[in-house]
């Protein structure tokens, strides 16, 4: 297992490389991007998806995909229902096994089973109702740490320190998702995978959660893959936005905007419209 110092240096270098790439990137079709061989991917990436595909019997849910995520980078994947977004996320999480190709974490092949260096956050907060808020977060804290201190610090980050003794059933939907987010932060995972985590929330609560995720990223610089149907959410939170259609990555754009992001700005609106056009009318 790599040391914390190793990961700090690795992620710092990866973040610098990511920012350098984003400053020069433009909106690009993925014809060449998807065809790149795995060995062409930068070795500094935290995550590499190398020619990964997935079939369920005769149905091919995911065509060969190449993808890389740098340390401290947030990548959003958008697309219609059934486009392959969640399938790809499950493969990265280790919940499913690729039909072909490999997933790498820090250049090491992902072994069969759950990815131990990633944490998946679902649309359903998936809290255990017989455990308190604090106890739900404690489940994810690493062994050997001061687990209660870690869990309480995570609850403090999401604004729920005062609710640690309460049961999940008395919380609102937004509060339950805050607990799920605290659990992901407390796990010390190197990669957080968001599978439509805000999809069931009302518009105002969803916006509040987006702002919270953005603030936490500014504080901790976690790496993340965000699957969402909400194009504005993708542009607001991600460093790059990818569009999936028919099990293929068809489009990529960098989001080179300072955080926190002004959603009324011309560049933000143009980016959102460009991504939406690809979702609705892409190849």
C-alpha positions in Angstrom: 0.0 0.0 0.0 1.4 3.4 -1.0 2.1 5.9 1.8 0.1 9.1 2.3 3.2 11.2 1.3 3.4 9.3 -2.0 -0.3 9.9 -2.8 0.0 13.6 -1.9 3.0 14.1 -4.3 1.4 12.0 -7.0 -1.9 13.9 -6.8 -0.2 17.2 -6.7 1.7 16.5 -9.9 -1.4 15.0 -11.5 -3.4 18.1 -10.7 -0.8 20.3 -12.3 -0.8 18.2 -15.5 -4.6 18.3 -15.6 -4.7 22.0 -15.2 -2.1 22.4 -18.0 -4.1 20.2 -20.3 -7.4 22.0 -19.5 -5.9 25.4 -20.3 -5.2 24.4 -23.9 -8.1 22.0 -24.5 -11.1 22.8 -26.7 -14.3 21.0 -27.5 -13.3 17.9 -29.4 -15.1 15.0 -31.1 -13.9 11.7 -29.7 -13.1 9.8 -32.9 -9.4 9.9 -32.2 -9.7 10.1 -28.4 -11.5 6.8 -28.3 -9.1 5.1 -30.7 -6.0 5.9 -28.7 -4.1 2.8 -27.5 -3.9 2.2 -23.8 -0.1 2.7 -23.8 -0.6 6.3 -25.1 -2.4 7.4 -21.9 -0.3 9.5 -19.6 1.3 7.5 -16.8 0.5 10.1 -14.2 -3.3 9.3 -14.4 -4.9 8.0 -11.2 -7.5 6.0 -13.3 -7.1 4.5 -16.7 -9.9 2.7 -18.5 -8.1 0.8 -21.3 -10.2 -0.5 -24.2 -12.9 -1.6 -21.8 -16.2 -3.1 -23.2 -19.1 -4.9 -21.6 -21.7 -7.2 -23.1 -24.7 -8.9 -21.6 -25.2 -11.9 -23.7 -25.8 -10.7 -27.3 -26.4 -7.1 -26.1 -23.3 -4.9 -26.1 -23.8 -2.3 -23.5 -20.4 -0.7 -23.8 -18.1 -0.5 -26.8 -14.3 -0.3 -26.3 -13.7 2.8 -24.2 -10.4 4.5 -23.3 -10.6 7.1 -20.5 -8.1 8.7 -18.0 -8.7 10.6 -14.8 -5.9 12.7 -13.2 -5.4 13.2 -9.5 -7.7 16.0 -8.3 -9.8 16.0 -11.5 -13.6 15.8 -11.8 -14.9 14.3 -15.0 -18.6 14.3 -15.7 -20.3 11.8 -18.1 -23.7 12.7 -19.5 -26.0 11.1 -22.0 -29.5 9.7 -22.5 -30.8 6.8 -20.4 -29.3 3.5 -21.6 -26.2 5.2 -23.2 -23.8 3.2 -21.0 -22.9 5.7 -18.3 -23.8 3.7 -15.3 -22.3 0.5 -16.9 -19.0 2.3 -17.2 -19.2 3.5 -13.6 -19.9 0.0 -12.3 -16.9 -1.3 -14.1 -14.7 1.3 -12.6 -16.2 0.5 -9.1 -15.5 -3.2 -9.6 -19.2 -4.1 -9.3 -19.1 -5.7 -12.8 -16.3 -7.4 -14.7 -15.4 -6.1 -18.2 -16.0 -8.4 -21.1 -12.7 -7.1 -22.6 -10.1 -4.5 -21.6 -8.7 -3.5 -18.2 -9.2 -0.8 -15.5 -6.0 0.5 -13.9 -5.6 2.5 -10.7 -2.2 4.2 -10.5 -1.0 1.9 -13.3 -2.0 -1.2 -11.3 -4.7 -3.5 -12.9 -7.9 -3.5 -10.9 -8.3 -7.0 -9.3 -11.6 -8.8 -9.4 -14.1 -7.5 -6.9 -14.9 -4.1 -5.4 -12.4 -1.4 -6.2 -10.9 -0.7 -2.7 -9.6 2.7 -3.8 -13.0 4.1 -4.9 -16.2 5.0 -3.2 -19.6 4.9 -5.1 -22.4 7.3 -4.2 -25.8 6.3 -5.5 -29.0 8.2 -6.1 -30.3 6.4 -3.0 -28.3 7.4 0.0 -28.3 3.7 1.1 -28.1 4.5 4.8 -28.8 1.8 7.3 -32.0 2.9 9.2 -31.1 1.1 12.5 -27.8 3.0 12.8 -27.4 6.7 13.7 -26.0 9.3 11.3 -22.6 9.0 13.0 -22.7 5.2 12.9 -23.5 5.2 9.2 -20.5 7.3 8.5 -18.3 5.2 10.8 -18.9 2.2 8.6 -16.7 3.7 5.9 -13.8 5.0 8.0 -10.5 3.3 7.5 -9.1 0.9 10.1 -6.3 2.2 12.2 -7.6 5.7 12.2 -9.3 7.6 15.0 -12.6 6.6 13.4 -15.0 8.7 15.4 -12.9 11.8 14.9 -12.7 11.1 11.1 -16.5 10.5 10.9 -17.3 13.7 12.9 -14.9 15.8 10.8 -16.7 14.5 7.6 -20.1 15.4 9.1 -18.8 18.8 10.0 -17.7 19.3 6.4 -21.2 18.6 5.1 -22.9 20.7 7.8 -24.5 17.9 9.8 -22.3 17.8 12.9 -25.3 18.6 15.1 -27.3 15.6 13.7 -24.9 12.8 14.5 -27.1 11.1 17.0 -30.3 11.1 14.8 -31.8 8.3 12.8 -31.7 8.5 9.0 -35.5 8.3 8.8 -36.0 11.7 10.4 -33.7 13.4 7.9 -34.8 15.0 4.6 -33.7 13.6 1.3 -31.0 16.3 0.9 -29.7 15.6 4.5 -29.5 11.9 3.8 -27.4 12.6 0.7 -25.2 14.8 2.8 -24.6 11.8 5.1 -23.8 9.7 2.1 -21.3 12.3 0.9 -19.8 12.5 4.4 -19.4 8.7 4.3 -17.6 8.9 1.0 -15.3 11.6 2.3 -14.6 9.7 5.5 -13.6 6.6 3.6 -10.4 8.3 2.4 -11.1 6.9 -1.1 -8.8 8.2 -3.8 -11.7 8.3 -6.3 -15.3 9.2 -5.6 -17.9 7.8 -8.1 -21.2 9.7 -8.3 -24.0 7.8 -10.0 -26.8 10.4 -10.3 -26.5 11.2 -6.5 -28.7 14.3 -6.8 -31.3 13.0 -9.2 -34.1 12.4 -6.7 -33.8 15.9 -5.0 -35.9 18.9 -5.6 -34.4 21.7 -7.6 -33.4 24.0 -4.7 -31.9 21.1 -2.7 -30.1 19.9 -5.7 -28.5 23.3 -6.3 -27.5 23.4 -2.6 -25.8 20.0 -2.9 -24.0 21.0 -6.1 -22.7 24.1 -4.3 -21.6 21.8 -1.4 -19.8 19.4 -3.6 -18.0 22.3 -5.4 -17.0 23.8 -2.0 -15.7 20.4 -0.7 -13.7 19.9 -3.9 -12.1 23.3 -3.5 -11.1 22.2 0.1 -9.9 18.7 -0.6 -9.3 18.3 -4.3 -10.7 14.8 -4.5 -10.8 12.9 -7.8 -14.2 12.0 -9.1 -16.3 10.6 -11.9 -19.8 12.1 -12.0 -22.6 10.4 -14.0 -25.6 12.7 -14.5 -28.4 13.5 -16.8 -28.2 17.2 -15.8 -25.9 19.0 -18.3 -25.8 22.2 -16.2 -24.7 20.2 -13.2 -21.9 18.6 -15.3 -20.6 21.9 -16.5 -20.9 23.4 -13.0 -18.9 20.7 -11.3 -16.5 19.1 -13.8 -13.1 19.8 -15.3 -14.1 17.8 -18.3 -17.5 16.7 -19.7 -17.9 13.5 -21.8 -21.0 12.6 -23.8 -22.0 8.9 -24.2 -24.3 7.6 -26.8 -25.0 3.9 -27.7 -22.3 2.7 -25.4 -19.6 4.9 -26.9 -17.9 8.1 -25.8 -18.7 10.5 -28.6 -17.6 13.9 -27.4 -15.3 15.6 -24.9 -14.9 19.2 -23.8 -12.8 20.8 -21.1 -14.5 23.2 -18.7 -11.8 25.9 -18.2 -13.7 28.1 -15.8 -12.7 29.3 -12.4 -14.6 28.0 -9.3 -17.0 28.9 -7.9 -18.6 29.0 -11.4 -21.0 31.8 -12.5 -23.8 30.0 -14.3 -25.1 33.1 -15.9 -21.8 33.8 -17.8 -21.6 33.6 -21.5 -18.9 31.0 -21.6 -20.8 28.8 -19.2 -24.0 29.0 -21.2 -22.2 28.3 -24.5 -20.5 25.2 -23.0 -23.8 23.9 -21.6 -25.6 24.4 -25.0 -22.7 22.7 -26.8 -22.9 19.7 -24.5 -26.7 19.6 -24.7 -26.5 19.7 -28.5 -24.3 16.6 -28.5 -26.6 14.8 -26.0 -29.7 15.5 -28.2 -28.2 15.2 -31.7 -24.7 13.7 -31.3 -23.4 10.9 -33.6 
